[in-house]
Amino acid sequence: MASASIARQRLLTTTAADRADHADRAVRAPAAVPVEARAHEVTRPSRSRKLARDWGSGGAIAGMDARQLRDQARHLERDLDLADNALNVLVQNTVGSGIDVLASPRLPGQAINRDLALQLDDLWDEWWDRPEVTQTHDYGACQQLLARSWFRDGDVFYQDLIGFVPGLAHGSGVPYSIEMLEADLVPLEFSDPSRNILQGVERNAWGRPVAFHVYKQHPGDPSGNRLETKRVSADFMHCIANLSRLHQVRGLSVFASSMSRFEDVKDYEESERIAAKVAASMTFQIKKGEGSMFGGADGLGGRVLMQDGAPVRELRMAPGAIFDDLLPGESIESLSSDRPNPNAATWRKEQLRAAAGGIGVSYSSLSLDYNGTYSAQRQELVEKWGSYLMLAERFIAMSIRPQRQRFIEACVLAGKVKLPRGWTLRHLAASTYVRPVMPWIDPLKEAYAKGEAEDRGWVSPQQNILQYGNNPIDVLRQREDWQQQAAEIAPTAPNTSAEARAQVLGSLTRDLSRSE
């Protein structure tokens, strides 16, 4: 019994100690993390911070907002010169007057077949003049319209028409034309999950477009009340879309993230203009004394000019005017105006600087404000030119390269070009794409740098010529023609091209040293 009592006493003592230890740990230990807690402060909602919600996939967001963004972007283009200029800058630096394509047919590891290249270039120049079904635009204008619609609307479509098409007369000897279609013609609201159709695009199980469902008439036309659709295979129908998320089907306008800022700038400028016009219309006021100073029921001391039974009193402003008919207690006081607002230009500048980044253009080009040093201007140009080149490459991949391949295919099928033995269409379609050239801020420095790079063998003469936007073959022919004409005019003149080049380089070096 004694042993049992001792054991029970020890157990009670140990249990009490354990409970005290657990209580002490509970006091010292942190509270349990609730399920709704956040590790990052930005994810904690408060009165001053709202949490963003997920609106679904990229396709779901495009289905909800693409049409409204497209309509609003077109409204900004029509009514806001800044938005119109932003589109002009994007088109100018992406496609310019038109991305030219120079034929470079060759087998891997071999030289360019010059005869085929000349033949294809001649056919391409002929096709360039009337490449589309309406025969209204040349190929350069087609590129500009496609690129502008791509930026503004978010996406644009074109259809390949090759060979014989009922009712269609091709614009050149090559039986190939394109049909350009606005985004409105592929309905965003047309979806059928049973046929895997989303926003007018029919896809296979892997998400690759296999067909597009297109309105037969533009829904915005006066006669476009018959909204019937037709199915066009993706082998001939192509979409140029501004996609920012994976699995996104339709594109969104480049103004999507900056549209609110543009609207604010538009409203603010309109308010400032109205306020300035109102301030300019108001000139002065008549300040009166107390009411007891005026006698008569008319409040003017009885001194009233009557005309047709109505009181008339006019004080007209004129250069050197003297108001000698003021009543007792009256005085002339000019109205002070705080318009134009001196801070309006600064506010507008900062808003445009932020909006330019969202659209993808440089601030100087958007605002037409070119103040700054040479280094700052060139740094801005170099950084933004990278984004312009990226857009140009995307446009080439989605539009120009597929059209070039179709053009080569049509040339072979029509017998305009004979495919050499062992060649494929891919070898024949090898081409060089001449993109817009980056403008120069200081042509002297840029030309000297390019000449130095060529003399040191870092670049080829063809690369420098292409950066000028010229065809190297044409330049070479023109130089040969010029030398031939010079030899005919002055056959005894010595050949001093090397000496002249050395003199030019020496002059450039001296000019650069003085400018530094």
VEXTI-692340 format. One line per 3 residues: their letters; for each residue x, y, z negated of C-alpha. Coordinates in steps of 0.2 Angstrom, whole numbers, plus 5000, padded with zeros to 4 digits. Each point is the difference from the previous one (the first is absolute). Example, Ala and Ser with C-alpha at 12.3 -4.5 7.8 and 13.67 -1.06 7.14 Angstrom:
# residues 2
AS	5062/4978/4961 | 5006/5017/5003
***
This chain:
# residues 516
MAS	5000/5000/5000 | 5014/5012/4996 | 5007/4997/5017
ASI	4984/5003/5009 | 4998/5016/4990 | 5017/5006/5005
ARQ	4997/4996/5018 | 4983/5009/5000 | 5008/5015/4992
RLL	5014/5001/5013 | 4987/4998/5014 | 4990/5015/4994
TTT	5016/5010/4998 | 5006/4996/5017 | 4983/5004/5008
AAD	4999/5017/4992 | 5018/5004/5005 | 4996/4995/5018
RAD	4984/5011/5000 | 5010/5014/4994 | 5013/4998/5013
HAD	4987/4999/5014 | 4992/5016/4994 | 5016/5009/4999
RAV	5004/4994/5018 | 4983/5006/5006 | 5004/5017/4993
RAP	5017/5001/5008 | 4996/4992/5017 | 4992/5011/5014
AAV	4982/4998/5004 | 4995/4988/5014 | 5000/5008/5017
PVE	4982/5002/5006 | 4995/4993/5017 | 4996/5017/5007
ARA	5017/5008/4995 | 5012/5007/5013 | 5019/5000/5000
HEV	5001/5015/5012 | 4993/5016/4995 | 4994/5004/5017
TRP	4988/4985/4999 | 4991/5006/4984 | 4984/5010/5004
SRS	4997/5016/4991 | 4990/5016/5002 | 5014/5007/5010
RKL	5004/4985/5010 | 4989/4989/5011 | 5005/4982/5005
ARD	5000/4997/5018 | 4990/4985/5005 | 5003/4987/5014
WGS	4988/5002/5014 | 5005/4983/5008 | 5010/4995/5015
GGA	5007/5011/5013 | 4986/4994/5012 | 4987/5004/4987
IAG	5006/5018/4997 | 5001/5003/5019 | 4982/4994/5002
MDA	4994/5012/4987 | 5010/5016/5004 | 5007/4998/5018
RQL	4986/5008/5009 | 4998/5015/4987 | 5018/5003/5001
RDQ	5000/5000/5019 | 4986/5012/5001 | 5008/5012/4987
ARH	5017/4999/5009 | 4991/5005/5017 | 4991/5014/4990
LER	5017/5006/4994 | 5008/4999/5017 | 4986/5011/5007
DLD	4999/5013/4987 | 5017/5001/4991 | 5015/5005/5010
LAD	5011/4992/4988 | 4993/4983/5002 | 5001/5002/5019
NAL	5018/5006/4999 | 5004/4984/4989 | 4993/4989/5014
NVL	5010/5010/5013 | 5016/4997/4990 | 4997/4982/4998
VQN	4996/4997/5018 | 5014/5011/5006 | 5014/4991/4990
TVG	4993/4983/5003 | 4996/4999/5018 | 5004/5017/5006
SGI	4996/5002/5019 | 4999/4981/5001 | 5012/4986/4995
DVL	5009/4995/5016 | 5005/4982/5004 | 5015/4997/5010
ASP	5002/4982/5008 | 5014/4990/4994 | 4997/4982/5007
RLP	5013/4988/4996 | 5004/4983/4993 | 5007/4998/4983
GQA	5018/5004/4999 | 5000/5006/5018 | 5001/5017/5009
INR	4984/5010/5005 | 4993/4995/5017 | 5001/5018/5008
DLA	4990/4995/5016 | 4985/4994/4989 | 5002/5015/4988
LQL	4998/5012/5015 | 4985/4991/5007 | 4991/4999/4983
DDL	5004/5018/4996 | 4992/5006/5017 | 4985/4989/4997
WDE	4999/5007/4982 | 5001/5018/5006 | 4986/4997/5012
WWD	4989/4992/4986 | 5004/5014/4988 | 4989/5013/5010
RPE	4984/4990/4998 | 5001/4986/4987 | 4982/5001/4993
VTQ	4983/4996/5006 | 4993/5017/5002 | 5016/5006/5009
THD	4999/5016/4990 | 5016/4999/4990 | 5018/4995/5004
YGA	5009/4988/4989 | 5008/5014/4989 | 4983/5007/4997
CQQ	4993/4983/4996 | 5014/4998/4987 | 4996/5016/4992
LLA	4981/4997/4999 | 5003/4982/4993 | 5012/5007/4987
RSW	4989/5014/4995 | 4985/4989/4998 | 5011/4988/4990
FRD	5006/5013/4988 | 4983/5009/4998 | 4988/4986/5000
GDV	5010/4986/4993 | 4999/4989/5015 | 4997/5000/5018
FYQ	4997/4986/5013 | 5006/4996/5018 | 4995/4987/5012
DLI	5011/4992/5014 | 4992/4998/5017 | 5011/4990/5011
GFV	4997/4993/5018 | 4983/5001/5008 | 4986/5008/4989
PGL	4983/5003/5007 | 4997/5019/5003 | 5017/5005/4995
AHG	5013/5008/5012 | 5017/5000/4993 | 5010/5016/5001
SGV	5015/4993/5008 | 5007/4985/5010 | 5002/4990/4984
PYS	4984/4992/4995 | 5000/5005/4982 | 4991/5014/4991
IEM	4996/5004/4982 | 4983/5005/4992 | 5002/5011/4984
LEA	4986/4999/4987 | 4997/5010/4985 | 4998/4992/4983
DLV	4981/5003/5000 | 4997/4987/5014 | 5005/4986/4988
PLE	4987/5001/4986 | 5007/5000/4982 | 4983/4994/4994
FSD	4999/4985/5011 | 5005/4985/4989 | 4995/4982/5001
PSR	5008/4988/4987 | 4993/4985/5009 | 5010/5004/5015
NIL	5015/5008/4991 | 4996/5017/5006 | 5006/5015/4990
QGV	4997/5018/5005 | 4998/4995/5018 | 5015/4989/5001
ERN	4999/4981/5002 | 5014/4990/4992 | 5005/4982/4999
AWG	5004/4991/4983 | 5017/5008/4999 | 4993/5018/5002
RPV	5007/5002/5018 | 4988/5010/5010 | 4992/4990/5014
AFH	4987/5012/5007 | 4993/5017/4998 | 4981/5004/5000
VYK	4998/5017/5010 | 4986/5011/5003 | 4995/5002/5018
QHP	4997/5018/4998 | 5008/5013/4988 | 4988/5002/4986
GDP	5003/5019/5000 | 4995/5002/5018 | 4982/5007/5003
SGN	4996/4985/5010 | 5008/4988/4987 | 4984/4995/4991
RLE	5002/4982/5006 | 5013/4993/4988 | 5003/4983/5009
TKR	5017/4992/4997 | 5010/4989/5011 | 5014/4988/4995
VSA	5017/5003/5007 | 5014/4988/4997 | 5016/5006/4991
DFM	5010/4994/5014 | 4995/5016/5009 | 4994/5011/4986
HCI	5013/5008/4989 | 4998/5011/4984 | 5012/5013/4995
ANL	4997/5002/4981 | 5007/5010/4986 | 5002/4985/4987
SRL	5007/5003/4983 | 4995/4983/4991 | 5001/4982/5004
HQV	4985/4992/5008 | 4993/5017/5005 | 4989/4999/5016
RGL	4996/5018/5004 | 5011/5015/4997 | 4998/5016/4990
SVF	5004/5018/5005 | 5017/5008/4996 | 4990/5014/4991
ASS	4993/4987/4988 | 5011/5005/4985 | 5001/5019/5005
MSR	4982/5003/5005 | 4995/5008/4984 | 5015/5012/4999
FED	4996/5005/5018 | 4982/5004/4996 | 5006/5010/4985
VKD	5012/5010/5010 | 4986/5003/5013 | 4987/5006/4987
YEE	5013/5011/4991 | 5006/5008/5016 | 4982/5004/5005
SER	4996/5007/4983 | 5016/5011/5001 | 4995/5006/5017
IAA	4982/5005/4995 | 5007/5008/4984 | 5012/5010/5011
KVA	4987/5006/5012 | 4988/5005/4986 | 5014/5010/4992
ASM	5005/5008/5016 | 4982/5006/5003 | 4998/5008/4983
TFQ	5008/5017/4999 | 4994/5011/4985 | 4986/5003/4988
IKK	4992/5015/4992 | 5002/5001/4981 | 4987/5009/4991
GEG	4999/5007/4982 | 4986/4998/4988 | 4982/5000/5005
SMF	4996/5016/4991 | 5011/5009/5011 | 4988/4997/5015
GGA	4984/5009/5002 | 4985/4997/5010 | 4990/4984/5003
DGL	5011/4995/5014 | 5015/4999/4989 | 5010/5011/5011
GGR	4996/5017/4992 | 4987/5004/5013 | 5014/5002/5014
VLM	4994/4987/5012 | 5000/5001/5019 | 4983/4995/5007
QDG	4998/4991/5016 | 4983/4993/5006 | 4995/5001/4982
APV	5014/4989/4993 | 5015/5006/4991 | 5016/4999/5010
REL	5018/5002/4992 | 5015/4995/5010 | 5018/5002/4996
RMA	5011/4994/5015 | 5018/4996/4999 | 5011/5009/5013
PGA	5019/5005/5000 | 5002/5015/4989 | 4982/5000/4994
IFD	4995/5011/4986 | 4984/4996/4990 | 4994/5017/4994
DLL	4982/4995/4997 | 5002/4989/4985 | 4987/5003/4986
PGE	5005/5005/4982 | 5008/4986/4991 | 5005/4990/5016
SIE	5017/4995/5006 | 5007/4989/5014 | 5009/4985/4994
SLS	5009/4987/5012 | 4996/4982/4997 | 5016/4990/4996
SDR	5002/4983/5009 | 5010/4985/4995 | 5000/4993/5018
PNP	5009/4993/5008 | 5006/4990/4986 | 5019/5000/4998
NAA	5000/4982/4993 | 4990/4993/5014 | 5015/4996/5011
TWR	5009/4992/4986 | 4986/4989/4996 | 4996/4995/5018
KEQ	5019/4996/5003 | 5000/4988/4986 | 4984/4991/5005
LRA	5007/4998/5018 | 5016/4994/4994 | 4991/4986/4990
AAG	4988/4996/5015 | 5014/4999/5012 | 5008/4985/4990
GIG	4983/4991/5000 | 4998/5002/5019 | 5018/4996/5004
VSY	5005/5016/5009 | 5013/5013/4994 | 4994/5015/4990
SSL	5009/5012/5012 | 4991/4993/5015 | 4983/4999/4991
SLD	5000/5018/4993 | 5011/5008/5014 | 5011/5007/4986
YNG	5018/4998/5006 | 5009/5010/4986 | 5015/4991/4993
TYS	5018/4997/5003 | 5007/4989/5014 | 5004/4986/4988
AQR	4983/5000/4992 | 4991/5000/5017 | 5011/4986/5008
QEL	4998/4989/4984 | 4981/5002/5001 | 5000/4996/5019
VEK	5012/4985/4998 | 4989/4993/4986 | 4984/5002/5009
WGS	5006/4994/5017 | 5003/4983/4992 | 4981/4999/4997
YLM	4996/5006/5017 | 5011/4987/5007 | 4991/4987/4990
LAE	4984/5006/5006 | 5006/4999/5018 | 5007/4982/4998
RFI	4983/4995/4993 | 4991/5008/5015 | 5012/4992/5012
AMS	4997/4983/4992 | 4981/5002/5000 | 4997/5009/5017
IRP	5014/5003/5012 | 5009/4983/4999 | 4985/4990/5003
QRQ	4994/5011/5014 | 5017/4999/5008 | 5000/4981/4999
RFI	4982/5000/5008 | 5007/5012/5014 | 5014/4988/5004
EAC	4988/4985/5000 | 4989/5010/5012 | 5015/5004/5011
VLA	5005/4982/5002 | 4982/4993/5002 | 4997/5013/5014
GKV	5016/4996/5009 | 5008/5017/4997 | 5015/4992/4991
KLP	5008/4983/5003 | 5005/4991/4984 | 5017/4993/5003
RGW	5004/4982/4997 | 5002/4995/4982 | 4993/5017/4994
TLR	4985/5002/4989 | 4988/5015/4998 | 5009/5004/4984
HLA	5016/5002/5009 | 4992/5011/5013 | 4991/5011/4988
AST	5016/5004/4990 | 5000/5019/4999 | 5007/5015/4991
YVR	4987/5012/4992 | 5005/5018/5000 | 4992/5008/4984
PVM	4999/5019/4997 | 5016/5008/4996 | 5004/5008/4983
PWI	5001/5019/5003 | 5016/5009/4995 | 5001/5014/4988
DPL	5018/5005/5006 | 5002/4993/5018 | 5019/5005/4999
KEA	5004/4989/4985 | 4989/4986/5006 | 5007/4999/5017
YAK	5018/5001/4994 | 4996/4985/4988 | 4993/4990/5013
GEA	5014/5003/5012 | 5013/4995/4986 | 4990/4984/4997
EDR	5000/4996/5018 | 5019/5004/5003 | 5004/4989/4985
GWV	4990/4985/5007 | 4987/5000/4986 | 4986/5002/5012
SPQ	4998/4997/5019 | 4996/5014/5012 | 4984/4992/5004
QNI	4995/5001/4981 | 5003/5019/5000 | 4991/5002/5016
LQY	4985/4991/4993 | 5000/5011/4985 | 4998/5014/5011
GNN	4985/4992/5007 | 5007/4997/5017 | 5002/4984/5011
PID	5019/4996/5001 | 4998/4993/5018 | 4992/5017/5005
VLR	5013/5010/4992 | 5014/4990/5008 | 4992/5002/5017
QRE	4998/5018/4998 | 5018/5002/4995 | 5006/4991/5015
DWQ	4988/5010/5011 | 5007/5016/4992 | 5018/4995/5003
QQA	4996/4995/5018 | 4992/5017/5003 | 5014/5009/4991
AEI	5013/4991/5011 | 4991/5005/5016 | 4999/5018/4995
APT	5018/5001/4994 | 5009/4985/5006 | 5018/5007/4995
APN	4995/5004/4982 | 5010/4990/4988 | 4992/4988/4988
TSA	5001/5009/4984 | 4986/4990/4990 | 5013/4994/4987
EAR	5007/5017/4998 | 4983/5008/4999 | 4995/4988/4987
AQV	5015/5003/4989 | 4997/5019/5001 | 4982/4998/4995
LGS	5005/4989/4985 | 5013/5013/4995 | 4987/5014/5001
LTR	4988/4989/4990 | 5013/4997/4987 | 5004/5019/4998
DLS	4982/5005/4999 | 4997/4987/4987 | 5014/5006/4989
RSE	4994/5018/5002 | 4982/4995/4995 | 5007/4990/4985
***
